[in-house]
Amino acid sequence: STVTINYKAKNGETYKVNIIDTPGHVDFHYEVSRSLSACEGALLVVDAAQGVQAQTVAHVYTAVDGNLEIIPVLNKIDLPTADAEAAKQEIEEVIGLDSSNSVGVSAKTGFGVPELMEAIVNLIPPPKGDPNAPLKALLFDSWFDPYQGVIVQVRVVDGAIKVGTKIKFMQTGAVHQVTELGVFTPFPKKVTELNAGEVGYVSASIKTITDAKIGDTVTDAY
């Protein structure tokens, strides 16, 4: 799942934040690695009441290998059994990650979310893509819609994707014309283009799922 939000920070600036939520189970390691390769940073979510889980360790090293900025997030901080200090210590001892910049939150009550957003805009670097370069986008997810065919999720690295243009999937060589673009806010919202650094979905009348391979590069079709 992805979501694009505009966040007005305490410094008065408004930031566009693209967030990709990945499955935590180890069976989805490849999907997680593709999603992480589309990001500049990662939120390491740890249950403050249960501590670090084995699957968390497996995925966090993928983020470390990708040189991502990692922010430890201690969730469920509102529970009576929550022990933030023990969770931070476990992060440092088990994973070997500095937890001094960790943020305690409660997804249930919303506690700590403003502090987490501030940490994201202050600690995670912005995308480095060139908006004027030829299109280069990473395909990190896809699903089938009975009316539109295969819809793909992409992170635009360089250039831009626009409605009406033709795109090419490098692995298969398949060429399709873009019929719809959009972002999730969290509900689908149509846009006319996706620019460098942005995450969104692409509909291009793709009939077969084999045309859209996870990890593929999407470029302009000339």
N, C-alpha and C positions, 0 to 999 in steps of 0.2 A: 504494500500500500504506500502511496505517496500523498503528500499534502504540501501546498504552496501557500505561504502566509506572508502578509506585510506586517512587520513588527516595528513599532515606533519605540526606539530605545531611550534610555534616560538621558543620553547626550543630545536628544532632539532629532537625530537622524532616523529615517525610515529604511529598514532593510527588508529585502525580499529573501525569505528563508525557504529553501527546498528541503523537505525531510522525507527520507525513505525508511519505512518500517520493514524490517526483515524478520523472517521466522527464526526462532531461537534454537530449534531442534537441530541436532547434528546431521540428520538425514538431509537437510537442506544446505549443506556446506557450500556447494557450488553456487546456488542461488544467492547465498549471503556474500560470497566472494565477489560475484559480479556486481551486486548492489554496492558493496564497499568500494569497489574500483570506480564507482561513479561519484564518490563523495570526497570531500576535503577533511572531514572529521567524523567521529563516531561517538554516540552516547552509550556508555557501558552501563546498562541498567541492572542493578543488583537489588534483590529483595532485602530490605534492611532487617527483616525478621528471620530470614533463612540463610543469608550469606551467599557466597559465590557458589554457583553450580558448575558441574563438569562441562556442560555444553557452552557455558559462558566463556570458560577458559579456552575452548577450542576456537571460538570465533574471535576472541579478542586478539589472539596472536596473528590472525589474518589481517586485522586492522593495523596491528603494529608493523607487520611486514609491508603493508601498503603505505607506511609513513603518514598515517592519519593522526590528526590531533584528537586525543581521546579524553572525554570528560566523564568521570565516574558519576553515576546518578544513583542515589540511594532511594529507592521507591518504597512505598507503604510506610513512610516515616510516621504516619498517624496511628499505627497499630500499637497497642500496649506492649507487645512483645518485641517491638523494633529496638535494635541496638546499633545506632549509627556508628559509634566509635569501633565496635567490634567488626562491623562490616568493612569499614575503612582499613582497619588493621589486616583483615583477611585479604582485601584487594592487594595490599602491599606485599604480604607474605606469600600468598598463593600465586598471584599473577606477576608480581614484581613491578607494579605500576604505582606511581606517585598518586596518592589520593588527597593531597592537600587542596586541590581545586574541585573536590567533589561537591555535589549539590544534593541536599535532602529534599525530596518532593513527595507529595501524595497525589497520585493520579485520580484518586477518588474525590478528594476535597479541593484540589487545585493548589494546595499549599506548596510554596517553593517554585512554582512554574515561572513567575516573573524573574526570579533569580537565575533559573535555568536558561531562559531566553537571553538574559544579559550575558551569561557565560558563553553561549553559542556565538553571539555577535562579537564578543571581545576576544575569544580564544581561538575560534576556528577561522582559518584564513579564507578569504573570498576566492571564487574560481579565477583561474588564470587564462581562460580561453581568449582567443582572438576573434572578435565579432565580425571582422572584415575578411577573415580567411575562408577558404572553401569549406563546405559543410563536412563536419566530422562529429558523429554522435554515437554513443554507446547504447546498444539495445540490452537492457537488463531484465526485462520481464515481458510477458505476452499472455493474452487470453483470447478465447473465441467468443464472438458475439454473433447470435443467429441472424442479425440484420446487417451488420457491418463487416462481418468476417473477422479476421485476426486483427486485434488491436495491440500495438506494441508500446511499451514504456521506454523512453529514451532519456539520456542525459546528453544535452548538446555540449560538446567540448569546444568546437570552433564553428564559426559561421552561424547560419540560421536555417530553420526549416519553415517554409511558408506554404499556406494552403494553395493548391493548384500546381505546385512544382513536382517534378519527378525525382524520386529518390532510388538509390540502388543499395541492395544488401550485398556486402562484399563477399561473404562466404559462399552464397548461392548464385550471385550474379543477377538475382531477380530485380526487376525494375517495376515500380508502382507509382501511381500518381496520388499525391496527398489530397484526400477529400475532407478531412477534419483534423483539427489539432485542439488540444485542450489541457487544462491542469485541474487538479482536485483541490478544492478550497474549504472544506473537504469534499464538497459535492462537485460533480463534473462542471466545468466552466469552459466554454469554447473560446479559443483565441485564434488570431489570424497568423501568428508566427511564434516560434520558440527560438530564443536567442541563446548565444553562448553562455554557459553556466546554468541554464534553466533545465528543469525536469518536467516532462509532460507526456501525454499520450498521443499517438499518431494512428489515424485510421486512413488506409489507402487501398481499400477493396482487395485486401490480401485474402485469397481463398484457402490456402493451405498453410498449416502451422509450420511445415518444414521450410517455408520461405523466410521465416523469422526465427533464427536460432539465437538463443541466449548467449550473450557475449560478442555478437556480431557488430561490425562497424557499419553505420549508415552514412552514405555520402550522396552528393548530387549526381544525377544521371545526365550525362552530356550526350 
